[in-house]
């Protein structure tokens, strides 16, 4: 059975019904990525803190969004975001975005993973967007091995052989501009975690995953 990892990048005050839909789907969620301002922002946001608390009370992982800029962002900047997500929103995990995929950056990300664990991150998700060197599995709980449009996803080839040697819940596929849920296809490609949204363009993750929109309040 697949679970949803939801990158919903909208403010709770502007989209309260959508956040209520996420809370109502708590049992289906692997986690929700909290992203107040392409990271934790420069100051605590009470609306995000409140919704994060409600998610945790419902048993949902709250993952703080942290951009790593393909290993170009300094270690101190990344760890600063981790601490702010913990202190301001009590995030219990981290979603590292724009993660390198080659073996040359492994040492950098292993060091970041150690820092994240020390900051209290129980769950680490690395978003490579492609299949990375398998060594990244040593540092993260979940690897995002696809992020892109439905047109690209539906024509993608099979995953590398090494992925079959690991549980499917170690892999996630994020698909946008999708016509329907892709859970069955993701599971068939060895990913037990996924998210498919209808949104497209520069901000696809401002739309809810399929199956949640029906319970969104007006």
MDTraj code that builds the backbone (N, CA, C; nanometers):
import mdtraj as md
import numpy as np

residues = "UNK UNK UNK UNK UNK UNK UNK UNK UNK UNK UNK UNK UNK UNK UNK UNK UNK UNK UNK UNK UNK UNK UNK UNK UNK UNK UNK UNK UNK UNK UNK UNK UNK UNK UNK UNK UNK UNK UNK UNK UNK UNK UNK UNK UNK UNK UNK UNK UNK UNK UNK UNK UNK UNK UNK UNK UNK UNK UNK UNK UNK UNK UNK UNK UNK UNK UNK UNK UNK UNK UNK UNK UNK UNK UNK UNK UNK UNK UNK UNK UNK UNK UNK UNK UNK UNK UNK UNK UNK UNK UNK UNK UNK UNK UNK UNK UNK UNK UNK UNK UNK UNK UNK UNK UNK UNK UNK UNK UNK UNK UNK UNK UNK UNK UNK UNK UNK UNK UNK UNK UNK UNK UNK UNK UNK UNK UNK UNK UNK UNK UNK UNK UNK UNK UNK UNK UNK UNK UNK UNK UNK UNK UNK UNK UNK UNK UNK UNK UNK UNK UNK UNK UNK UNK UNK UNK UNK UNK UNK UNK UNK UNK UNK UNK UNK UNK UNK UNK UNK UNK UNK UNK UNK UNK UNK UNK UNK UNK UNK UNK UNK UNK UNK UNK UNK UNK UNK UNK UNK UNK UNK UNK UNK UNK UNK UNK UNK UNK UNK UNK UNK UNK UNK UNK UNK UNK UNK UNK UNK UNK UNK UNK UNK UNK UNK UNK UNK UNK".split()
xyz = np.array([
    [0.0846, -0.1201, 0.0000],
    [0.0000, 0.0000, 0.0000],
    [0.0882, 0.1251, 0.0000],
    [0.0585, 0.2171, -0.0916],
    [0.1377, 0.3392, -0.0998],
    [0.0865, 0.4432, -0.0007],
    [0.1771, 0.5337, 0.0385],
    [0.1420, 0.6446, 0.1255],
    [0.1831, 0.7750, 0.0585],
    [0.1186, 0.8829, 0.1035],
    [0.1423, 1.0140, 0.0433],
    [0.2456, 1.0934, 0.1216],
    [0.3461, 1.1431, 0.0504],
    [0.4365, 1.2447, 0.1043],
    [0.3992, 1.3741, 0.0340],
    [0.3460, 1.4690, 0.1098],
    [0.2805, 1.5847, 0.0485],
    [0.3637, 1.7115, 0.0627],
    [0.4154, 1.7641, -0.0487],
    [0.4774, 1.8974, -0.0466],
    [0.3713, 2.0023, -0.0796],
    [0.3020, 2.0529, 0.0230],
    [0.1951, 2.1499, 0.0015],
    [0.2457, 2.2871, 0.0437],
    [0.2839, 2.3678, -0.0562],
    [0.3534, 2.4931, -0.0290],
    [0.2570, 2.6118, -0.0355],
    [0.1593, 2.6098, 0.0556],
    [0.0613, 2.7175, 0.0659],
    [0.0463, 2.7578, 0.2120],
    [0.0158, 2.8850, 0.2352],
    [0.0026, 2.9349, 0.3721],
    [-0.1295, 2.8875, 0.4326],
    [-0.1282, 2.8415, 0.5571],
    [-0.2524, 2.7943, 0.6201],
    [-0.3629, 2.8992, 0.6265],
    [-0.3261, 3.0272, 0.6413],
    [-0.4291, 3.1311, 0.6491],
    [-0.4984, 3.1514, 0.5151],
    [-0.4252, 3.1280, 0.4064],
    [-0.4833, 3.1473, 0.2740],
    [-0.5586, 3.0270, 0.2219],
    [-0.5237, 2.9071, 0.2707],
    [-0.5878, 2.7849, 0.2217],
    [-0.6289, 2.6948, 0.3389],
    [-0.7115, 2.7460, 0.4290],
    [-0.7454, 2.6658, 0.5478],
    [-0.8172, 2.5366, 0.5143],
    [-0.9042, 2.5390, 0.4126],
    [-0.9771, 2.4177, 0.3762],
    [-0.8856, 2.3081, 0.3269],
    [-0.7834, 2.3475, 0.2516],
    [-0.6886, 2.2484, 0.2008],
    [-0.6093, 2.1842, 0.3142],
    [-0.5691, 2.2649, 0.4115],
    [-0.4970, 2.2086, 0.5261],
    [-0.5879, 2.1183, 0.6078],
    [-0.7167, 2.1521, 0.6186],
    [-0.8106, 2.0635, 0.6870],
    [-0.8217, 1.9303, 0.6135],
    [-0.8154, 1.9348, 0.4808],
    [-0.8204, 1.8109, 0.4030],
    [-0.6996, 1.7227, 0.4328],
    [-0.5842, 1.7839, 0.4441],
    [-0.4647, 1.7071, 0.4794],
    [-0.4806, 1.6440, 0.6173],
    [-0.5295, 1.7198, 0.7125],
    [-0.5496, 1.6662, 0.8471],
    [-0.6508, 1.5527, 0.8455],
    [-0.7512, 1.5642, 0.7623],
    [-0.8518, 1.4595, 0.7533],
    [-0.8008, 1.3316, 0.6904],
    [-0.6904, 1.3419, 0.6178],
    [-0.6322, 1.2254, 0.5507],
    [-0.5104, 1.1723, 0.6243],
    [-0.4996, 1.2025, 0.7529],
    [-0.3783, 1.1712, 0.8292],
    [-0.3354, 1.0254, 0.8151],
    [-0.4282, 0.9333, 0.8132],
    [-0.3929, 0.7910, 0.8094],
    [-0.3270, 0.7510, 0.6782],
    [-0.3461, 0.8316, 0.5743],
    [-0.2890, 0.7994, 0.4427],
    [-0.1540, 0.8657, 0.4199],
    [-0.1114, 0.9479, 0.5145],
    [0.0057, 1.0313, 0.4905],
    [0.1334, 0.9696, 0.5463],
    [0.2357, 0.9679, 0.4631],
    [0.3697, 0.9364, 0.5112],
    [0.4284, 1.0577, 0.5829],
    [0.3919, 1.1766, 0.5353],
    [0.4373, 1.2999, 0.5979],
    [0.3937, 1.4202, 0.5171],
    [0.4074, 1.5374, 0.5774],
    [0.3782, 1.6648, 0.5114],
    [0.5023, 1.7524, 0.5211],
    [0.5402, 1.8140, 0.4102],
    [0.6580, 1.9003, 0.4058],
    [0.6145, 2.0428, 0.4385],
    [0.6729, 2.0976, 0.5433],
    [0.6400, 2.2331, 0.5871],
    [0.7396, 2.3301, 0.5241],
    [0.6859, 2.4296, 0.4519],
    [0.7726, 2.5187, 0.3753],
    [0.7208, 2.6623, 0.3839],
    [0.7423, 2.7300, 0.4957],
    [0.6894, 2.8654, 0.5113],
    [0.7458, 2.9669, 0.4124],
    [0.8758, 2.9575, 0.3780],
    [0.9371, 3.0596, 0.2915],
    [1.0608, 3.0021, 0.2232],
    [1.0406, 2.8999, 0.1399],
    [1.1533, 2.8276, 0.0801],
    [1.2520, 2.7859, 0.1886],
    [1.1969, 2.7397, 0.2990],
    [1.2693, 2.7074, 0.4208],
    [1.1879, 2.7556, 0.5390],
    [1.2474, 2.7689, 0.6559],
    [1.1711, 2.8100, 0.7745],
    [1.1351, 2.9572, 0.7782],
    [1.1973, 3.0394, 0.6921],
    [1.1738, 3.1822, 0.6952],
    [1.2680, 3.2528, 0.7915],
    [1.2486, 3.3816, 0.8060],
    [1.3372, 3.4627, 0.8906],
    [1.2829, 3.4828, 1.0312],
    [1.1588, 3.4413, 1.0533],
    [1.0968, 3.4533, 1.1852],
    [0.9862, 3.3499, 1.1948],
    [0.9505, 3.3077, 1.3165],
    [0.8442, 3.2075, 1.3312],
    [0.7112, 3.2586, 1.2758],
    [0.6364, 3.1688, 1.2126],
    [0.5041, 3.2006, 1.1597],
    [0.4016, 3.1249, 1.2436],
    [0.3196, 3.1953, 1.3226],
    [0.2254, 3.1263, 1.4121],
    [0.1274, 3.0345, 1.3399],
    [0.0880, 3.0695, 1.2178],
    [-0.0072, 2.9861, 1.1448],
    [0.0547, 2.8517, 1.1087],
    [0.1804, 2.8534, 1.0646],
    [0.2483, 2.7282, 1.0334],
    [0.2755, 2.6479, 1.1607],
    [0.3104, 2.7167, 1.2700],
    [0.3337, 2.6466, 1.3959],
    [0.2071, 2.5754, 1.4423],
    [0.0927, 2.6406, 1.4255],
    [-0.0338, 2.5811, 1.4687],
    [-0.0685, 2.4581, 1.3860],
    [-0.0545, 2.4689, 1.2537],
    [-0.0904, 2.3548, 1.1699],
    [0.0092, 2.2407, 1.1879],
    [0.1347, 2.2739, 1.2124],
    [0.2336, 2.1696, 1.2394],
    [0.1976, 2.0939, 1.3667],
    [0.1543, 2.1656, 1.4684],
    [0.1137, 2.1016, 1.5920],
    [-0.0050, 2.0093, 1.5725],
    [-0.1008, 2.0511, 1.4917],
    [-0.2188, 1.9681, 1.4660],
    [-0.1819, 1.8439, 1.3853],
    [-0.0901, 1.8591, 1.2910],
    [-0.0452, 1.7425, 1.2146],
    [0.0221, 1.6410, 1.3060],
    [0.1122, 1.6877, 1.3904],
    [0.1811, 1.5961, 1.4812],
    [0.0826, 1.5281, 1.5755],
    [-0.0165, 1.6021, 1.6244],
    [-0.1166, 1.5445, 1.7141],
    [-0.1995, 1.4373, 1.6434],
    [-0.2073, 1.4463, 1.5103],
    [-0.2796, 1.3455, 1.4308],
    [-0.1896, 1.2311, 1.3885],
    [-0.0648, 1.2333, 1.4343],
    [0.0279, 1.1254, 1.4018],
    [0.0991, 1.1394, 1.2697],
    [0.1008, 1.2612, 1.2142],
    [0.1626, 1.2851, 1.0836],
    [0.3037, 1.3405, 1.1028],
    [0.4005, 1.2864, 1.0298],
    [0.5356, 1.3424, 1.0311],
    [0.5334, 1.4840, 0.9716],
    [0.6061, 1.5740, 1.0351],
    [0.6223, 1.7100, 0.9834],
    [0.7687, 1.7256, 0.9433],
    [0.7914, 1.7430, 0.8142],
    [0.9265, 1.7517, 0.7606],
    [0.9557, 1.8959, 0.7196],
    [1.0583, 1.9552, 0.7780],
    [1.0958, 2.0916, 0.7435],
    [1.1696, 2.0964, 0.6103],
    [1.1263, 2.1850, 0.5220],
    [1.1887, 2.2003, 0.3899],
    [1.3220, 2.2726, 0.4028],
    [1.4267, 2.2125, 0.3435],
    [1.5602, 2.2725, 0.3443],
    [1.6211, 2.2573, 0.2053],
    [1.6556, 2.3685, 0.1438],
    [1.7206, 2.3659, 0.0123],
    [1.8708, 2.3451, 0.0305],
    [1.9277, 2.2475, -0.0418],
    [2.0728, 2.2248, -0.0326],
    [2.1472, 2.2726, -0.1570],
    [2.0723, 2.3116, -0.2618],
    [2.1317, 2.3690, -0.3830],
    [2.2440, 2.2802, -0.4395],
    [2.2138, 2.1507, -0.4471],
    [2.3071, 2.0549, -0.5081],
    [2.4483, 2.0664, -0.4496],
    [2.4518, 2.0695, -0.3157],
    [2.5766, 2.0719, -0.2376],
    [2.6492, 2.2061, -0.2442],
    [2.5896, 2.3070, -0.3078],
    [2.6543, 2.4388, -0.3151],
    [2.6226, 2.5249, -0.1933],
    [2.5133, 2.4964, -0.1244],
    [2.4762, 2.5778, -0.0082],
    [2.5639, 2.5385, 0.1103],
    [2.6192, 2.6356, 0.1806],
    [2.7109, 2.6039, 0.2910],
    [2.6464, 2.5183, 0.3992],
    [2.7273, 2.4356, 0.4592],
    [2.6817, 2.3469, 0.5662],
    [2.6111, 2.4262, 0.6768],
    [2.6680, 2.5405, 0.7156],
    [2.6125, 2.6192, 0.8255],
    [2.4736, 2.6736, 0.7923],
    [2.4509, 2.7093, 0.6650],
    [2.3206, 2.7605, 0.6250],
    [2.2154, 2.6503, 0.6325],
    [2.2516, 2.5312, 0.5885],
    [2.1585, 2.4189, 0.5923],
    [2.1259, 2.3819, 0.7367],
    [2.2279, 2.3710, 0.8197],
    [2.2022, 2.3331, 0.9585],
    [2.1250, 2.4418, 1.0332],
    [2.1455, 2.5670, 0.9950],
    [2.0667, 2.6744, 1.0552],
    [1.9188, 2.6579, 1.0265],
    [1.8852, 2.6212, 0.9033],
    [1.7449, 2.5957, 0.8692],
    [1.6889, 2.4783, 0.9490],
    [1.7694, 2.3740, 0.9644],
    [1.7242, 2.2581, 1.0420],
    [1.6872, 2.2977, 1.1845],
    [1.7715, 2.3776, 1.2469],
    [1.7475, 2.4193, 1.3858],
    [1.6244, 2.5078, 1.3945],
    [1.6061, 2.5983, 1.2974],
    [1.4889, 2.6857, 1.2999],
    [1.3604, 2.6045, 1.2813],
    [1.3608, 2.5080, 1.1908],
    [1.2423, 2.4227, 1.1756],
    [1.2108, 2.3503, 1.3065],
    [1.3138, 2.3057, 1.3749],
    [1.2928, 2.2362, 1.5023],
    [1.2403, 2.3309, 1.6095],
    [1.3047, 2.4461, 1.6233],
    [1.2705, 2.5369, 1.7320],
    [1.1385, 2.6095, 1.7094],
    [1.1074, 2.6441, 1.5849],
    [0.9873, 2.7225, 1.5572],
    [0.8645, 2.6365, 1.5303],
    [0.8834, 2.5210, 1.4687],
    [0.7692, 2.4397, 1.4255],
    [0.7719, 2.2979, 1.4811],
    [0.8722, 2.2666, 1.5649],
    [0.8869, 2.1323, 1.6224],
    [0.8844, 2.0245, 1.5150],
    [0.9446, 2.0549, 1.3997],
    [0.9528, 1.9555, 1.2922],
    [1.0266, 1.8326, 1.3426],
    [0.9728, 1.7152, 1.3109],
    [1.0361, 1.5914, 1.3554],
    [1.1134, 1.5223, 1.2443],
    [1.1314, 1.5930, 1.1323],
    [1.2096, 1.5403, 1.0217],
    [1.2489, 1.6525, 0.9284],
    [1.3180, 1.6179, 0.8204],
    [1.3639, 1.7178, 0.7244],
    [1.3512, 1.6648, 0.5826],
    [1.3140, 1.7548, 0.4923],
    [1.3069, 1.7256, 0.3498],
    [1.4160, 1.8078, 0.2830],
    [1.5246, 1.7414, 0.2438],
    [1.6337, 1.8086, 0.1753],
    [1.6025, 1.8143, 0.0261],
    [1.5915, 1.9355, -0.0276],
    [1.5600, 1.9534, -0.1694],
    [1.6874, 1.9816, -0.2484],
    [1.6774, 1.9591, -0.3807],
    [1.7898, 1.9814, -0.4727],
    [1.9165, 1.9134, -0.4202],
    [1.9032, 1.7820, -0.4009],
    [2.0135, 1.7018, -0.3499],
    [2.0917, 1.6435, -0.4677],
    [2.2218, 1.6501, -0.4603],
    [2.3075, 1.5921, -0.5640],
    [2.2815, 1.4424, -0.5762],
    [2.3186, 1.3858, -0.6896],
    [2.2949, 1.2427, -0.7107],
    [2.4235, 1.1632, -0.7302],
    [2.5349, 1.2291, -0.7546],
    [2.6603, 1.1598, -0.7815],
    [2.7359, 1.1224, -0.6564],
    [2.8275, 1.0274, -0.6669],
    [2.9025, 0.9822, -0.5481],
    [2.9977, 1.0869, -0.4928],
    [3.0350, 1.1869, -0.5732],
    [3.1311, 1.2869, -0.5277],
    [3.0762, 1.3726, -0.4137],
    [2.9437, 1.3836, -0.4016],
    [2.8837, 1.4671, -0.2962],
    [2.8374, 1.3855, -0.1758],
    [2.8629, 1.2564, -0.1761],
    [2.8140, 1.1709, -0.0685],
    [2.8647, 1.2163, 0.0692],
    [2.9932, 1.2475, 0.0793],
    [3.0494, 1.2868, 0.2090],
    [2.9807, 1.4111, 0.2628],
    [2.9514, 1.5068, 0.1749],
    [2.8827, 1.6301, 0.2154],
    [2.7462, 1.5977, 0.2750],
    [2.6707, 1.5118, 0.2065],
    [2.5349, 1.4825, 0.2528],
    [2.5343, 1.3909, 0.3744],
    [2.6337, 1.3059, 0.3865],
    [2.6425, 1.2257, 0.5086],
    [2.6679, 1.3153, 0.6296],
    [2.7502, 1.4166, 0.6107],
    [2.7763, 1.5111, 0.7201],
    [2.6495, 1.5893, 0.7549],
    [2.5747, 1.6305, 0.6537],
    [2.4488, 1.7002, 0.6789],
    [2.3494, 1.6081, 0.7504],
    [2.3478, 1.4819, 0.7136],
    [2.2560, 1.3876, 0.7782],
    [2.2897, 1.3727, 0.9259],
    [2.4179, 1.3666, 0.9582],
    [2.4588, 1.3582, 1.0987],
    [2.4110, 1.4820, 1.1745],
    [2.4253, 1.5987, 1.1140],
    [2.3801, 1.7227, 1.1777],
    [2.2290, 1.7243, 1.1950],
    [2.1572, 1.6736, 1.0936],
    [2.0116, 1.6700, 1.1018],
    [1.9651, 1.5781, 1.2136],
    [2.0292, 1.4623, 1.2255],
    [1.9925, 1.3698, 1.3336],
    [2.0213, 1.4352, 1.4698],
    [2.1332, 1.5042, 1.4791],
    [2.1682, 1.5701, 1.6052],
    [2.0680, 1.6797, 1.6404],
    [2.0064, 1.7395, 1.5371],
    [1.9056, 1.8434, 1.5591],
    [1.7674, 1.7847, 1.5854],
    [1.7560, 1.6525, 1.5880],
    [1.6295, 1.5892, 1.6228],
    [1.5475, 1.5368, 1.5073],
    [1.6037, 1.5358, 1.3867],
    [1.5293, 1.4870, 1.2703],
    [1.5255, 1.3347, 1.2715],
    [1.4092, 1.2783, 1.3003],
    [1.3949, 1.1322, 1.3025],
    [1.3807, 1.0759, 1.1622],
    [1.3266, 1.1551, 1.0701],
    [1.3071, 1.1110, 0.9320],
    [1.3757, 1.2080, 0.8376],
    [1.4579, 1.1564, 0.7480],
    [1.5249, 1.2378, 0.6473],
    [1.4829, 1.1913, 0.5085],
    [1.4386, 1.2867, 0.4290],
    [1.4036, 1.2595, 0.2892],
    [1.4967, 1.3414, 0.2015],
    [1.5629, 1.2754, 0.1078],
    [1.6492, 1.3427, 0.0108],
    [1.5771, 1.3477, -0.1230],
    [1.5592, 1.4679, -0.1765],
    [1.4961, 1.4820, -0.3082],
    [1.6034, 1.4995, -0.4148],
    [1.6360, 1.3895, -0.4804],
    [1.7280, 1.3931, -0.5933],
    [1.6533, 1.4226, -0.7235],
    [1.5306, 1.3735, -0.7327],
    [1.4521, 1.3871, -0.8547],
    [1.4880, 1.2856, -0.9606],
    [1.5976, 1.2133, -0.9394],
    [1.6438, 1.1069, -1.0289],
    [1.7004, 0.9965, -0.9392],
    [1.7337, 0.8830, -0.9985],
    [1.7965, 0.7777, -0.9195],
    [1.9426, 0.8148, -0.8922],
    [1.9787, 0.8267, -0.7646],
    [2.1158, 0.8679, -0.7306],
    [2.2067, 0.7470, -0.7123],
    [2.3284, 0.7749, -0.6752],
    [2.4188, 0.6694, -0.6320],
    [2.3545, 0.5986, -0.5112],
    [2.3566, 0.4660, -0.5070],
    [2.2900, 0.3949, -0.3967],
    [2.3461, 0.4256, -0.2591],
    [2.4645, 0.4845, -0.2512],
    [2.5224, 0.5192, -0.1225],
    [2.4399, 0.6190, -0.0429],
    [2.3515, 0.6951, -0.1092],
    [2.2691, 0.7930, -0.0393],
    [2.1685, 0.7259, 0.0544],
    [2.1369, 0.5990, 0.0290],
    [2.0458, 0.5283, 0.1174],
    [2.1025, 0.5136, 0.2582],
    [2.2337, 0.5213, 0.2715],
    [2.2958, 0.5113, 0.4035],
    [2.2683, 0.6348, 0.4887],
    [2.2353, 0.7464, 0.4239],
    [2.2178, 0.8725, 0.4962],
    [2.0718, 0.9098, 0.5189],
    [1.9824, 0.8686, 0.4295],
    [1.8430, 0.9119, 0.4352],
    [1.7492, 0.7935, 0.4553],
    [1.6305, 0.8235, 0.5089],
    [1.5269, 0.7210, 0.5220],
    [1.4554, 0.6969, 0.3901],
    [1.4335, 0.8049, 0.3143],
    [1.3597, 0.7972, 0.1880],
    [1.4338, 0.8793, 0.0834],
    [1.4450, 0.8242, -0.0369],
    [1.5012, 0.8962, -0.1505],
    [1.3906, 0.9255, -0.2514],
    [1.3772, 1.0511, -0.2907],
    [1.2866, 1.0866, -0.4011],
    [1.3642, 1.0628, -0.5299],
    [1.3263, 0.9593, -0.6026],
    [1.4003, 0.9198, -0.7228],
    [1.3316, 0.9634, -0.8511],
    [1.2175, 1.0325, -0.8365],
    [1.1563, 1.0985, -0.9525],
    [1.0808, 1.2205, -0.9039],
    [1.1027, 1.3333, -0.9707],
    [1.0166, 1.4508, -0.9593],
    [1.0055, 1.5111, -1.0973],
    [0.8829, 1.5229, -1.1454],
    [0.8623, 1.5791, -1.2780],
    [0.7192, 1.5625, -1.3225],
    [0.6955, 1.5883, -1.4501],
    [0.5607, 1.5858, -1.5046],
    [0.5128, 1.4434, -1.5318],
    [0.3823, 1.4315, -1.5430],
    [0.3215, 1.3034, -1.5774],
    [0.3708, 1.2545, -1.7132],
    [0.3836, 1.3436, -1.8104],
    [0.4291, 1.3014, -1.9436],
    [0.5665, 1.2359, -1.9363],
    [0.6543, 1.2917, -1.8522],
    [0.7864, 1.2311, -1.8353],
    [0.7771, 1.1011, -1.7562],
    [0.6939, 1.1010, -1.6544],
    [0.6843, 0.9848, -1.5663],
    [0.6285, 0.8617, -1.6388],
    [0.5241, 0.8825, -1.7161],
    [0.4578, 0.7665, -1.7769],
    [0.5441, 0.6986, -1.8819],
    [0.6413, 0.7698, -1.9346],
    [0.7284, 0.7112, -2.0367],
    [0.8662, 0.6751, -1.9815],
    [0.8852, 0.6935, -1.8503],
    [1.0154, 0.6642, -1.7900],
    [1.0430, 0.5140, -1.7928],
    [1.1680, 0.4793, -1.8029],
    [1.2075, 0.3399, -1.8035],
    [1.2029, 0.2788, -1.6650],
    [1.2354, 0.1510, -1.6526],
    [1.2339, 0.0840, -1.5227],
    [1.3435, 0.1375, -1.4318],
    [1.3264, 0.1246, -1.3002],
    [1.4293, 0.1709, -1.2067],
    [1.5536, 0.0850, -1.2146],
    [1.6676, 0.1356, -1.1673],
    [1.7901, 0.0550, -1.1668],
    [1.7728, -0.0722, -1.0827],
    [1.8473, -0.1735, -1.1179],
    [1.8345, -0.3029, -1.0497],
    [1.8601, -0.2925, -0.8998],
    [1.9499, -0.2008, -0.8579],
    [1.9855, -0.1961, -0.7157],
    [1.8683, -0.1576, -0.6274],
    [1.7692, -0.0878, -0.6826],
    [1.6554, -0.0459, -0.6005],
    [1.5737, -0.1658, -0.5522],
    [1.5715, -0.2734, -0.6281],
    [1.4922, -0.3912, -0.5904],
    [1.5470, -0.4609, -0.4671],
    [1.6683, -0.4292, -0.4278],
    [1.7279, -0.4914, -0.3092],
    [1.6905, -0.4177, -0.1803],
    [1.6049, -0.3174, -0.1910],
    [1.5661, -0.2375, -0.0745],
    [1.4140, -0.2283, -0.0665],
    [1.3598, -0.2102, 0.0542],
    [1.2146, -0.1993, 0.0684],
    [1.1583, -0.0814, -0.0124],
    [1.0370, -0.0995, -0.0629],
    [0.9747, 0.0040, -0.1457],
    [0.9471, 0.1322, -0.0693],
    [0.9372, 0.1233, 0.0641],
    [0.9105, 0.2457, 0.1403],
    [1.0340, 0.3331, 0.1581],
    [1.1442, 0.2940, 0.0959],
    [1.2640, 0.3788, 0.0940],
    [1.2650, 0.4728, -0.0261],
    [1.1631, 0.4615, -0.1133],
    [1.1637, 0.5391, -0.2376],
    [1.0314, 0.6133, -0.2563],
    [1.0424, 0.7330, -0.3154],
    [0.9259, 0.8197, -0.3360],
    [0.9298, 0.8780, -0.4765],
    [0.8115, 0.8918, -0.5379],
    [0.7974, 0.9574, -0.6680],
    [0.7011, 1.0754, -0.6529],
    [0.7421, 1.1927, -0.7002],
    [0.6605, 1.3136, -0.6972],
    [0.6272, 1.3534, -0.8402],
    [0.4972, 1.3550, -0.8717],
    [0.4530, 1.3757, -1.0097],
    [0.3535, 1.4910, -1.0136],
    [0.3775, 1.5861, -1.1027],
    [0.2831, 1.6958, -1.1187],
    [0.2311, 1.6997, -1.2626],
    [0.1315, 1.7880, -1.2853],
    [0.0595, 1.7901, -1.4132],
    [0.0072, 1.6507, -1.4446],
    [-0.0384, 1.5828, -1.3387],
    [-0.0845, 1.4447, -1.3524],
    [-0.2364, 1.4422, -1.3703],
    [-0.2880, 1.3508, -1.4545],
    [-0.4316, 1.3438, -1.4762],
    [-0.5049, 1.2655, -1.3685],
    [-0.4340, 1.1853, -1.2910],
    [-0.4967, 1.1026, -1.1885],
    [-0.3890, 1.0550, -1.0916],
    [-0.4335, 0.9878, -0.9853],
    [-0.3399, 0.9335, -0.8879],
    [-0.2456, 0.8348, -0.9560],
    [-0.1205, 0.8336, -0.9113],
    [-0.0207, 0.7456, -0.9729],
    [0.0279, 0.6395, -0.8745],
    [-0.0478, 0.6191, -0.7667],
    [-0.0048, 0.5272, -0.6631],
    [0.0248, 0.3878, -0.7146],
    [-0.0631, 0.3333, -0.8003],
    [-0.0429, 0.1978, -0.8501],
    [0.0813, 0.1904, -0.9383],
    [0.1008, 0.2921, -1.0226],
    [0.2184, 0.2926, -1.1096],
    [0.3454, 0.3089, -1.0273],
    [0.3421, 0.3961, -0.9271],
    [0.4587, 0.4137, -0.8417],
    [0.4934, 0.2826, -0.7709],
    [0.3915, 0.2148, -0.7187],
    [0.4160, 0.0881, -0.6503],
    [0.4762, -0.0142, -0.7457],
    [0.4275, -0.0152, -0.8693],
    [0.4814, -0.1073, -0.9684],
    [0.6256, -0.0775, -1.0042],
    [0.6686, 0.0453, -0.9793],
    [0.8072, 0.0839, -1.0060],
    [0.8916, 0.0851, -0.8784],
    [0.8387, 0.0224, -0.7736],
    [0.9176, 0.0036, -0.6529],
    [0.9182, 0.1177, -0.5553],
    [0.8210, 0.2115, -0.5657],
    [0.8134, 0.3258, -0.4735],
    [0.6821, 0.3190, -0.3966],
    [0.6900, 0.2975, -0.2657],
    [0.5703, 0.2880, -0.1828],
    [0.5247, 0.4230, -0.1303],
    [0.6011, 0.5283, -0.1583],
    [0.5657, 0.6639, -0.1181],
    [0.5540, 0.7469, -0.2450],
    [0.4523, 0.8322, -0.2522],
    [0.4341, 0.9098, -0.3756],
    [0.3481, 1.0320, -0.3465],
    [0.3387, 1.1180, -0.4461],
    [0.2416, 1.2272, -0.4468],
    [0.2167, 1.2657, -0.5917],
    [0.0908, 1.2751, -0.6297],
    [0.0531, 1.3189, -0.7644],
    [-0.0460, 1.4328, -0.7527],
    [-0.0166, 1.5438, -0.8208],
    [-0.1024, 1.6616, -0.8137],
    [-0.1344, 1.7105, -0.9544],
    [-0.2465, 1.7806, -0.9713],
    [-0.2804, 1.8351, -1.1028],
    [-0.2040, 1.9616, -1.1386],
    [-0.1431, 2.0268, -1.0403],
    [-0.0750, 2.1544, -1.0643],
    [0.0399, 2.1419, -1.1620],
    [0.0675, 2.2536, -1.2299],
    [0.1737, 2.2572, -1.3314],
    [0.2435, 2.3923, -1.3211],
    [0.3411, 2.4131, -1.4073],
    [0.4087, 2.5420, -1.4129],
    [0.5097, 2.5594, -1.3019],
    [0.5305, 2.6851, -1.2627],
    [0.6351, 2.7171, -1.1666],
    [0.5984, 2.6787, -1.0239],
    [0.4697, 2.6564, -0.9971],
    [0.4271, 2.6281, -0.8592],
    [0.3272, 2.5119, -0.8561],
    [0.3698, 2.3924, -0.8963],
    [0.2752, 2.2806, -0.8978],
    [0.2347, 2.2338, -0.7593],
    [0.3209, 2.2580, -0.6587],
    [0.2937, 2.2047, -0.5257],
    [0.2065, 2.2988, -0.4429],
    [0.1266, 2.3771, -0.5104],
    [0.0217, 2.4551, -0.4449],
    [-0.1137, 2.3892, -0.4630],
    [-0.1157, 2.2669, -0.5148],
    [-0.2396, 2.1913, -0.5309],
    [-0.2317, 2.0638, -0.4472],
    [-0.3479, 2.0152, -0.4072],
    [-0.3544, 1.8965, -0.3233],
    [-0.3358, 1.7692, -0.4051],
    [-0.2886, 1.6632, -0.3409],
    [-0.2817, 1.5338, -0.4093],
    [-0.4202, 1.4838, -0.4472],
    [-0.4254, 1.4015, -0.5479],
    [-0.5519, 1.3398, -0.5868],
    [-0.6087, 1.2594, -0.4702],
    [-0.7410, 1.2682, -0.4568],
    [-0.8090, 1.1969, -0.3500],
    [-0.8329, 1.2806, -0.2260],
    [-0.7671, 1.3949, -0.2166],
    [-0.7860, 1.4806, -0.1006],
    [-0.8750, 1.6005, -0.1320],
    [-0.8844, 1.6378, -0.2595],
    [-0.9588, 1.7583, -0.2946],
    [-1.1069, 1.7472, -0.2606],
    [-1.1616, 1.6233, -0.2615],
    [-1.3040, 1.6065, -0.2378],
    [-1.3431, 1.6414, -0.0949],
    [-1.2489, 1.6372, -0.0024],
    [-1.2830, 1.6680, 0.1370],
    [-1.2415, 1.8080, 0.1764],
    [-1.1966, 1.8876, 0.0799],
    [-1.1594, 2.0254, 0.1097],
    [-1.2831, 2.1097, 0.1345],
    [-1.2865, 2.1815, 0.2440],
    [-1.3994, 2.2674, 0.2734],
    [-1.3921, 2.3934, 0.1894],
    [-1.5043, 2.4628, 0.1674],
    [-1.5049, 2.5838, 0.0844],
    [-1.4152, 2.6923, 0.1415],
])
top = md.Topology()
chain = top.add_chain()
for i, resn in enumerate(residues, 1):
    res = top.add_residue(resn, chain, resSeq=i)
    for name in ("N", "CA", "C"):
        top.add_atom(name, md.element.get_by_symbol(name[0]), res)
traj = md.Trajectory(xyz[None], top)
